[in-house]
Each structure stands twice: as C-alpha cells, then as structure tokens.
Amino acid sequence: MTLHFWRAAFLPEATGENLLHCLSSFFTSPTRFHCLSSVYTSPTHIHCLSSFYTSPTRIHCLSSFYTSPTYIHCLSSFYTSPTHIHCLSSFYTSPTHIRCLSSFYTSPTHIRCLSGFYTSPTHIHCLSSFYTSPTRIHCLSSFYTSPTYIHCLSSFYTSPTHIHCLSSFYTSPTRLHCLSSFYTSPTHIHCLSSFYTSPTRIHCLSSFYTSPTHIRCLSSFYTSPTHIRCLSSFYTSPTHIRCLSGFYTSPTHIHCLSSFYTSPTHIHCLSSFYTSPTHIHCLSSFYTSPTHIHCLSSFYTSPTRLHCLSSFYTSPTHIHCLSGFYTSPTHIRCLSGFYTSPTHIHCLSGFYTSPTRLHCLSSFYTSPTHIHCLSSFYTSPTHIHCLSSFYTSPTHIHCLSSFYTSPTHIHCLSSFYTSPTRLHCLSSFYTSPTHIHCLSSVYTSPTRIHCLSSFYTSPTRLHCLSSFYTSPTRLHCLSSFYTSPT
C-alpha cells in the first residue's frame, strides 16, 4: 500500500491519539513524517506527534513543516527541555519565529536555552524585543556577557528601566565600559550614574566619558563629597577640571574639589573659573599653605580679587605669603586698603623694605596710628628717609617725631626736613636739651640756626643752642636773633 494511499484514505480517519501514535511509530523517515504533519494540524494532533518525535532529527522535521505562530506555539508547549528547545531554535531563525518561541519560553531556564543558540545581533535583537521585564532582561544579560553581545542588548534597551536592569547585572569594569560605549546621551548617562555609585564604578564611567558634555552629565548626578572626589581622581587635565568647575559651584562642592586638586596646575585651573568673591573665599578657606597661596595669588591680580583673598588671609604667615607675590604699587595699595590693624601693618612692613614699596605703603597709611606702626618697624636711616620723603605735612612730621627720639633717628629726620616750615615742626616737638643738641649738630647754616632760634626762646633752650654753636659765625647768627635784654 503506497504512502499516497495512506494520505488519501486512511490518515484522515485516524484521529484517535492511540492510532496517531501508532502511525507515528511507523512513519519515521523524514518524507513519511512530513506526510503525517501535512494532515495532522490541530493542536491536539501536533501534541500527539510531539510526544513521540523527541529526537533532534524528528523535531527538526516537525519544525520544517509547522512554521506558523500557532503551530510553533503547539510545539513549544510540549518541547520544554534544553535539548528540545535547542532543536527548535536551530530551525526557527527568522524574527517572526524567534518571537513565537519567546512568547512561550518565559522562564529563566528557557530564556537561557534560547540565548545559548541565538547569538547573532539580529537574533539577540529579536529576543530583546520580546523580553522587556526586569527578570527576563536579567536572564538575557546573564548569558550575553561579551562586548559584542552587550552592545546588541544596549542598542535595544534604551529606556531608564531597561538600562537599570542591564547595569544591575553588568558590574565589572569591562562590561560597564561596554555599556558606556553605547549609552552616550545625557538621559542614558544619568541612568547609568543612578546605579553605579561605588568609587570603582564611577572611575570606570569617568574613564570613558571624557567630553565636556559627558562630564557635565556625570557631575549633575554625582554631588556627594565622596562622588566628587572620585571624579576628581580621574579628571585631572585643565579641560576636565574646568568642566567640573562649571557645575560644582556651591561652597561644599568647591571644597571637595580643592581637597583633591592641590598641585599648582590644578589650582590655577580652579582659580581661572572661580572668580566671584564667594568662590574665592571658598578656595582660600582650603588653600592655606604658602605654596597654595602663591598659586592663587598668581591668578587673582585685580584689586577686587586681591581684596577677597586678603579678607580671608589675616595671619602673619598668610600676609607674608601674599606680600611675597604682590609687589607692584597697585597691589601694595590694595593690601594696604584692607590690612589696617597695627599687627597687619607690621606684617606688611616686614616684607616691603625697598624705598619704592615703602612709598606705596606710606601713600595709603596717613593716620597718626598708621604712621606710628610704620615707624616702629622702619628704623634704618634709609627707611626713615623714605618716610620723610612722603610725610611732609606738619601733622605727619609730628607723628614721626613722636616715635623717632634717638639722636640717630633725629639726625635722619633733620637731614631731610630742611625747609623753615618743616624745621619748625621738628623743633616744636624736640624740646629736651638732648634733642636740641641733635638738631644743632645738623642745622649749621645761618638760615637754619635762625629757624631754631625763632622757636627756642627760653633761657634753657637758648643755653642748649649756645653750648653747641661756639664758632664766631654761629654765635653771630644767634646774636642777630636774640637781641632782647633777656
């Protein structure tokens, strides 16, 4: 009896499961097997055939005939072992067929079975288009671990939920790098950042995201001190530091950056961005060593910024650091405008010792208190001469006189103050015999002797003058002024 006879006459009547099982036990060649499957197309029949045909060869035969979604579903409802699933997936390779299998195989074990066979980008994309729940995405990611596979998954899973699912599984530096090579938009970077919060993983992200746009995306999420320090440990180029500075502007954030960036190059990068008084104050509160202060000073040169620095650096050590850098007349006047206490003035005086710089100080410090502070430090003849060249008013001369009382100091003053007006100012303060004698030793011309005589009119002071002026010429000068009987 021919196979055609069975198809036309007998098989349509063989509808019972026992009879169908008998037929399938007889028809085992691919050709005959195909004849059975062309007749038996109901789910019940397909299930009966599946229960008998379990070898890879026979499953492949069934797969070659049953290609519609309905048929594939019938087969997959029976073939659930890894071996059987592998047999089905080796035949069903079109996107439609893969989705049919995916709709039935939803357990972690089954998903891993499909993943073991479907390894091309097209196939992986088909699976990922169906498996969208966190559990199923995790199943896929547990199998697809090579860079190529991770990239395939990344190209499909682009929503925040999906990215989070992938990142919860891919935690090694290599795999994280694969994710970051695909996820480059701000939204995607933010999704990765929300999951990767450990220093190791932040470092992995920062090793890939190096453009200003990417750095800004990371810094918009990583705002804790620990996270900022992690970013700082990787981003060390001037361009990168400026990118971080552009986002981290609060005092807390600036302090975090400055706690890591301590080299002169890094400090210069920070100071080139942080220029407001608030920001400068934040940097000043952390950078307190002479080296660091010098770095800030080399960038902040305007009067406004210099004032910001001086408002924070008030210790003698800090003032000395500032004055070691700021040496121009403009800068010295800026410092003088802020440092007005005796202690601060003394600190500045300890560094500014040249005539030019001393002149800058004296052009700002004009009150008696300030002049006294300067004169308490500047005691050499050169320095006294510098002060004398600037302080020429009676008030100022009197201030200097009140401090410089030694013969050496008086001699320095009198060698500069030679006009009658200024000489009169000196003599109004120096009234003791010792002081008068000091003035007499310098003022020896007739004009100056006459100036002294016009002020020293008491017998005691006249005696002091005459005890020094003993030459005929000088006595004549005295007598030309003192003409009264007294």
Beta strands, then each sheet from edge to edge (+ up, - down):
end
